[in-house]
Amino acid sequence: MNKPSFHVFMAEHRYGVVSSISSTGTPQSALVGIAVTDQLEIVFDTLRSTRKYRNLMARPACSVVLGFPGEKTLQLEGNAMEPEGAERTRYQEAYFSTWPDGRDRTGWTGMTYLVVRPTWIRFSDFDQRPPLIEEITI
């Protein structure tokens, strides 16, 4: 698989599980609505009061899993960041293209946007025989 093939699979999914590490070292996961950029970045909105926000601001290393139904999944490891200024606007627009109702949440107290920039991606398709497993390091 190449980057465009990974992008096609990722863009077909509107939800992902984001996993982060708490201040005590406990893993924590959350289901979030996502958008995907051409650079294979994951964009999602969240409130600054959430555990995932606090975790990712203190420890940006995280993972994201996309997939379902069936046995096609994509695992992604990367680093989260909170964009600002024009960069924030660009990522918001990417998010709104997938989640138009996200515009309605922009006024919520503490609403922000996080971006996970991938460093490693693995796609697995166990619905076929033999299974297809592809990895890329970015």
KOLNUMAR-559981 format. One line per field, with one value per residue (C-alpha): residue number from 1; x, y, z. Coordinates in nm, 3 decimals. Example, Ala and Ser with C-alpha at 12.3 -4.5 7.8 and 13.67 -1.06 7.14 Angstrom:
2
pos <- c(1  2)
X <- c(1.230  1.367)
Y <- c(-0.450  -0.106)
Z <- c(0.780  0.714)
END
This chain:
138
pos <- c(1  2  3  4  5  6  7  8  9  10  11  12  13  14  15  16  17  18  19  20  21  22  23  24  25  26  27  28  29  30  31  32  33  34  35  36  37  38  39  40  41  42  43  44  45  46  47  48  49  50  51  52  53  54  55  56  57  58  59  60  61  62  63  64  65  66  67  68  69  70  71  72  73  74  75  76  77  78  79  80  81  82  83  84  85  86  87  88  89  90  91  92  93  94  95  96  97  98  99  100  101  102  103  104  105  106  107  108  109  110  111  112  113  114  115  116  117  118  119  120  121  122  123  124  125  126  127  128  129  130  131  132  133  134  135  136  137  138)
X <- c(0.000  0.110  0.014  -0.286  -0.418  -0.381  -0.562  -0.855  -0.906  -0.866  -1.107  -1.377  -1.389  -1.545  -1.454  -1.133  -1.011  -0.740  -0.518  -0.304  -0.112  -0.219  0.012  0.020  0.113  -0.234  -0.343  -0.669  -0.872  -1.157  -1.376  -1.369  -1.508  -1.218  -1.117  -0.810  -0.576  -0.385  -0.077  -0.254  -0.299  -0.595  -0.794  -1.057  -1.227  -1.229  -1.279  -0.978  -1.139  -1.111  -0.861  -0.735  -0.659  -0.466  -0.281  -0.188  -0.072  0.160  0.261  0.194  0.284  -0.037  -0.202  -0.520  -0.714  -0.962  -1.168  -1.471  -1.687  -1.502  -1.137  -0.986  -0.811  -0.555  -0.325  -0.141  0.122  0.218  0.232  -0.057  -0.045  -0.287  -0.260  -0.287  -0.358  -0.383  -0.277  -0.570  -0.809  -0.674  -0.725  -1.070  -1.174  -1.047  -1.250  -1.563  -1.548  -1.614  -1.818  -2.018  -2.198  -1.859  -1.908  -2.194  -1.951  -1.688  -1.850  -1.849  -1.637  -1.299  -1.348  -1.025  -0.881  -0.605  -0.399  -0.215  0.080  0.166  0.510  0.402  0.094  -0.010  -0.305  -0.434  -0.696  -0.779  -1.096  -0.881  -0.666  -0.381  -0.417  -0.275  -0.057  0.120  0.326  0.486  0.711  0.676)
Y <- c(0.000  0.353  0.676  0.742  0.391  0.449  0.782  0.621  0.371  0.635  0.878  0.609  0.613  0.888  0.750  0.644  0.539  0.772  0.633  0.847  0.810  0.979  1.150  0.828  0.617  0.470  0.416  0.590  0.562  0.762  0.725  1.049  1.177  1.225  1.385  1.290  1.523  1.441  1.404  1.120  1.337  1.271  1.582  1.585  1.833  1.804  2.012  2.132  1.981  1.622  1.364  1.311  1.681  1.701  1.378  1.476  1.825  1.679  1.365  1.403  1.045  0.857  0.596  0.585  0.283  0.300  0.026  -0.192  -0.361  -0.671  -0.734  -0.437  -0.202  0.072  0.139  0.468  0.596  0.960  1.282  1.512  1.889  2.176  2.405  2.781  3.075  3.010  2.649  2.599  2.744  2.507  2.203  2.322  2.339  1.983  1.874  2.063  1.901  1.568  1.702  2.010  2.018  2.084  2.450  2.454  2.349  2.619  2.845  2.586  2.688  2.516  2.371  2.306  2.091  1.837  1.691  1.359  1.355  0.994  0.841  0.481  0.327  -0.036  -0.155  -0.510  -0.693  -1.029  -1.052  -1.195  -1.507  -1.476  -1.167  -0.840  -0.647  -0.330  -0.085  0.250  0.467  0.837)
Z <- c(0.000  -0.063  0.115  -0.113  -0.039  0.334  0.293  0.111  0.394  0.664  0.498  0.487  0.868  1.074  1.416  1.579  1.921  2.052  2.327  2.554  2.879  3.203  3.450  3.654  3.351  3.306  2.945  2.858  2.537  2.390  2.083  1.881  1.554  1.314  0.988  0.786  0.597  0.279  0.501  0.687  0.996  1.225  1.330  1.604  1.830  2.207  2.517  2.714  3.026  2.895  3.012  2.656  2.615  2.943  2.864  2.508  2.602  2.868  2.674  2.298  2.202  2.129  1.912  1.707  1.578  1.289  1.137  1.177  1.069  0.969  1.022  0.839  1.079  1.076  1.369  1.383  1.623  1.632  1.824  1.904  1.883  1.924  1.619  1.653  1.425  1.050  1.104  1.341  1.082  0.816  1.040  1.147  0.781  0.728  1.030  0.918  0.574  0.747  1.039  0.920  1.257  1.418  1.333  1.585  1.861  1.796  2.055  2.331  2.629  2.605  2.256  2.069  1.791  1.811  1.529  1.544  1.306  1.230  1.267  1.198  1.034  1.001  0.791  0.847  0.641  0.794  0.581  0.301  0.279  0.318  0.533  0.405  0.649  0.538  0.743  0.674  0.885  0.822)
END
